[in-house]
């Protein structure tokens, strides 16, 4: 799924093509060679080998191996399916194309259903007051809403959420490194603002897990009805199929081309993301990409004497549970590295990498947007992957609050994206 509206793209977009925010003055592909596919294959072999090394390493083990393998799959799926939260909202707002948004609905309902099945085995009685182990159930407060709005505005300004910036590093994105650095600065600012927000709001905020109200069945039914109504409304903006595309009998060559070269249909990405989210919780930890960024921000902020000596309650929330002085690679660091590698495998496997040349206006906006991404993610205790995706899958009310305010933030700041592309 691309940042561009569907009316501006041909029916089939080259898999290595960059989003509209970076395609405005894009050059012709500079790398178009079968050697890229050889590189992708070699990188995949090395990455899988690393999972076995992690499995047998005394400081990591089976869980770290699984997290790294899952990150590879997640980065590859996001790159192949163009799974980008900003892209899907922009397609909807600008191009009146709801296919990507419907893919997100699919990712949510698949994840909620799979998580519910998993939780019924872990907690037989959800009314007993126990929360699912390892799942991120965040507090409900206006702070989460503020964080979601800031994060959404940062998505519009920078052109992507943090997870999409990670897999676009391998696509030759010039804005992704700037936005990620901005998110690092924003996380430091989030740490600076943390104590007043925690002591005045988050300390006494209610943690709401939907199944604890009336049970699993009612919670699932409410989510299914809400998502079903949204999907029904979005169906009016599904474009008609291209009559020029004819169905042909599949061959081994066409299947390989569809998997490794063509852009995947949006619904495939939605289905895979919902399943990967459940697999992550089952064997390791909920999906999330900001914990390691927060850890590095905490180390840097302490080194600069910019942060308070004590951060109140920050380690009591799963979304911010970080160890500031641990020099080793954390589980989240392995996951983030694997996303970048998985995205690079995805784009190199197409045989085409298209470096970009964004307009000058886009560079400072990417930095400012990145700062909002980092700050919003920190005070909301996660981003689109952690608070929104993992949170809503687990039945956290905070995930829905983040999602709603994030959408508002994206739409409010979208004119700034248009300005950056003029």
Secondary structure, DSSP 8 states (H G I E B T S, - for coil): --SS-GGGS-SS-BTT---HHHHTT----SEE-HHHHHHHHHHHHHHHHHHHHHHH-TTS-HHHHHHHHHHHHHHHHHHHHT--HHHHHHHHHHH---HHHHHHHHHHHHHHHHHHHHHHHH-S-GGGS---TT----EESHHHHHHHHHHHHHHHHHSS-HHHHHHHGGGT-SSHHHHHHHHHHHHHHHHHHHHHHHHHTGGG-EE-BTHHHH-HHHHHHHHHHHHHHHHHHHGGG-----TT-------HHHHHHHHHTB---HHHHHHHHHHHHHHHHHHT----SSHHHHHHHHHHHHHTT-S-S--TTGGGSGGG---TT--S--HHHHHHHHHHHHHHHHHHHTTEE------HHHHHHHHHHHHHHHHHHHHTTS-IIIIIIIHHHHTBHHHHHHHHHHHHHHHHHHHHHHHHT-
